[in-house]
Amino acid sequence: MMGNHEEALLHGAFGFHEIARNATDWTRDRLKPGFFSGLAVQRRWRYIADMPLEHREGPDLFVHGATRNATTEDSLIQEVGYDIEKYEEGFGHFERLLFVGHSHQPCVITDQHEVVLPESLDGGVWPLLSGCDQKAIINVGSVG
């Protein structure tokens, strides 16, 4: 899936700190096809450009960041309870589970605005909403 670094590679590293912007620019200089580039270089660039912003598996949605902006917005646990409108809107975009990873902060956020951190999970397993109408955002921490 398209993430913020793939998007920055294609369109520019706007809003990145200097080190990340320099790394992105360096990578683009080496990967972006030129007039005389071979087919393999062109295919690689097209592969990146054609990455989808989201993937659906039945009732579940997978995005890099969040539902409002799949590549750059976070589903940050610090905002739970403070930006209720953001979460209400976000939960309206999927039926059961939303999987994200942009923020690198693993957690589960329920549609009741409860945050479940990995260290509080019994044996590392979270009951996957069996038999109920609850929704959740599953932040896997990092998807790269």
RODO-2510 file (C-alpha; in nm, 4 decimals, decimal comma):
residues 144
     n   res          X          Y          Z
     1     m     0,0000     0,0000     0,0000
     2     m     0,1013     0,3572    -0,0603
     3     g     0,2498     0,5211     0,2465
     4     n     0,3852     0,8670     0,3134
     5     h     0,7361     0,7815     0,1950
     6     e     0,6165     0,6357    -0,1359
     7     e     0,3970     0,9408    -0,1874
     8     a     0,6926     1,1691    -0,1046
     9     l     0,9095     0,9786    -0,3479
    10     l     0,6592     1,0461    -0,6264
    11     h     0,5447     1,3991    -0,5401
    12     g     0,7984     1,5541    -0,3021
    13     a     0,8740     1,5242     0,0690
    14     f     0,6603     1,8149     0,1877
    15     g     0,6436     1,8479     0,5646
    16     f     0,9274     1,5994     0,6213
    17     h     1,2129     1,6876     0,8525
    18     e     1,5437     1,7588     0,6788
    19     i     1,7025     1,4150     0,7163
    20     a     1,3959     1,2323     0,5822
    21     r     1,3546     1,4862     0,3003
    22     n     1,7204     1,4451     0,1987
    23     a     1,6894     1,0654     0,2055
    24     t     1,3741     1,0816    -0,0058
    25     d     1,5341     1,3169    -0,2574
    26     w     1,8420     1,0902    -0,2784
    27     t     1,6209     0,7854    -0,3367
    28     r     1,4140     0,9633    -0,6019
    29     d     1,7316     1,0652    -0,7867
    30     r     1,8294     0,6997    -0,8118
    31     l     1,4904     0,5393    -0,8812
    32     k     1,3027     0,7833    -1,1034
    33     p     1,3249     0,6801    -1,4681
    34     g     1,4835     0,9137    -1,7177
    35     f     1,4560     0,9327    -2,0953
    36     f     1,7016     0,6467    -2,1511
    37     s     1,5908     0,4289    -1,8582
    38     g     1,5407     0,0630    -1,9239
    39     l     1,2167    -0,1283    -1,8867
    40     a     1,3054    -0,2610    -1,5392
    41     v     1,3555     0,0926    -1,4038
    42     q     1,0272     0,2069    -1,5581
    43     r     0,8404    -0,0950    -1,4164
    44     r     0,9781    -0,0334    -1,0682
    45     w     0,8639     0,3319    -1,0764
    46     r     0,5218     0,2317    -1,2136
    47     y     0,4895    -0,0283    -0,9345
    48     i     0,5383     0,2449    -0,6738
    49     a     0,3076     0,4893    -0,8552
    50     d     0,0325     0,2277    -0,8834
    51     m     0,0298     0,1288    -0,5163
    52     p    -0,3263     0,1483    -0,3835
    53     l    -0,4159     0,3855    -0,1018
    54     e    -0,6320     0,1259     0,0686
    55     h    -0,7181    -0,2423     0,0701
    56     r    -1,0443    -0,4001     0,1821
    57     e    -1,0935    -0,7550     0,3062
    58     g    -1,4640    -0,8038     0,3697
    59     p    -1,5621    -0,5675     0,6524
    60     d    -1,2018    -0,4708     0,7282
    61     l    -1,0022    -0,1809     0,5836
    62     f    -0,6222    -0,1487     0,5595
    63     v    -0,4557     0,1930     0,5099
    64     h    -0,1154     0,3325     0,5933
    65     g    -0,2269     0,6239     0,8102
    66     a    -0,5946     0,6968     0,8656
    67     t    -0,9229     0,7015     0,6745
    68     r    -0,9301     1,0768     0,6073
    69     n    -0,5817     1,0798     0,4538
    70     a    -0,4489     0,7321     0,3899
    71     t    -0,0820     0,8254     0,3593
    72     t    -0,0053     1,1038     0,6056
    73     e    -0,2651     1,1311     0,8794
    74     d    -0,2229     0,9425     1,2060
    75     s    -0,4726     0,7551     1,4171
    76     l    -0,2913     0,8861     1,7230
    77     i    -0,3724     0,7527     2,0647
    78     q    -0,2954     1,0938     2,2185
    79     e    -0,6015     1,2373     2,0414
    80     v    -0,8502     0,9839     2,1776
    81     g    -1,0960     1,1780     2,3899
    82     y    -0,9806     1,5124     2,2484
    83     d    -1,0784     1,4928     1,8824
    84     i    -1,4030     1,2948     1,9014
    85     e    -1,5223     1,4276     1,5633
    86     k    -1,2120     1,2895     1,3901
    87     y    -1,2697     0,9428     1,5352
    88     e    -1,6443     0,9430     1,4698
    89     e    -1,5782     1,0323     1,1047
    90     g    -1,3000     0,7744     1,0804
    91     f    -1,5110     0,4919     1,2219
    92     g    -1,7718     0,5684     0,9549
    93     h    -1,5335     0,4544     0,6776
    94     f    -1,5141     0,0866     0,7711
    95     e    -1,7471    -0,1857     0,8949
    96     r    -1,5436    -0,3742     1,1563
    97     l    -1,1652    -0,3238     1,1793
    98     l    -0,9269    -0,0604     1,0448
    99     f    -0,5590    -0,1588     1,0293
   100     v    -0,3026     0,1256     1,0280
   101     g     0,0654     0,1705     1,1093
   102     h     0,1872     0,5191     1,0164
   103     s     0,2312     0,6448     1,3731
   104     h     0,4510     0,3506     1,4837
   105     q     0,2474     0,3336     1,8073
   106     p     0,0914    -0,0115     1,8400
   107     c    -0,2473    -0,0092     2,0088
   108     v    -0,6142    -0,0854     1,9656
   109     i    -0,8650     0,2013     1,9694
   110     t    -1,2293     0,0992     2,0048
   111     d    -1,5308     0,2924     1,8839
   112     q    -1,5960     0,3597     2,2531
   113     h    -1,2675     0,5599     2,2551
   114     e    -1,0930     0,3009     2,4700
   115     v    -0,7197     0,2595     2,4068
   116     v    -0,5708    -0,0857     2,4595
   117     l    -0,1898    -0,0876     2,4658
   118     p     0,0128    -0,4009     2,3835
   119     e     0,1451    -0,4348     2,7382
   120     s    -0,2101    -0,4588     2,8732
   121     l    -0,3052    -0,7482     2,6456
   122     d    -0,3306    -1,0827     2,8192
   123     g    -0,0644    -1,2936     2,6505
   124     g    -0,0481    -1,0521     2,3566
   125     v    -0,3927    -1,1496     2,2260
   126     w    -0,6898    -0,9153     2,1926
   127     p    -1,0390    -1,0658     2,1547
   128     l    -1,1333    -0,9732     1,7975
   129     l    -1,4808    -0,8333     1,8560
   130     s    -1,6403    -1,1757     1,8365
   131     g    -2,0167    -1,1597     1,8226
   132     c    -2,0570    -0,7875     1,8862
   133     d    -2,1140    -0,4716     1,6869
   134     q    -1,8035    -0,2928     1,8190
   135     k    -1,5483    -0,1469     1,5760
   136     a    -1,1785    -0,0902     1,6333
   137     i    -0,8690     0,0695     1,4864
   138     i    -0,5772    -0,1728     1,5065
   139     n    -0,2486     0,0151     1,4920
   140     v     0,0107    -0,2519     1,4180
   141     g     0,2907    -0,0060     1,4918
   142     s     0,4702    -0,0067     1,1607
   143     v     0,3855    -0,1526     0,8243
   144     g     0,7128    -0,0820     0,6437
***
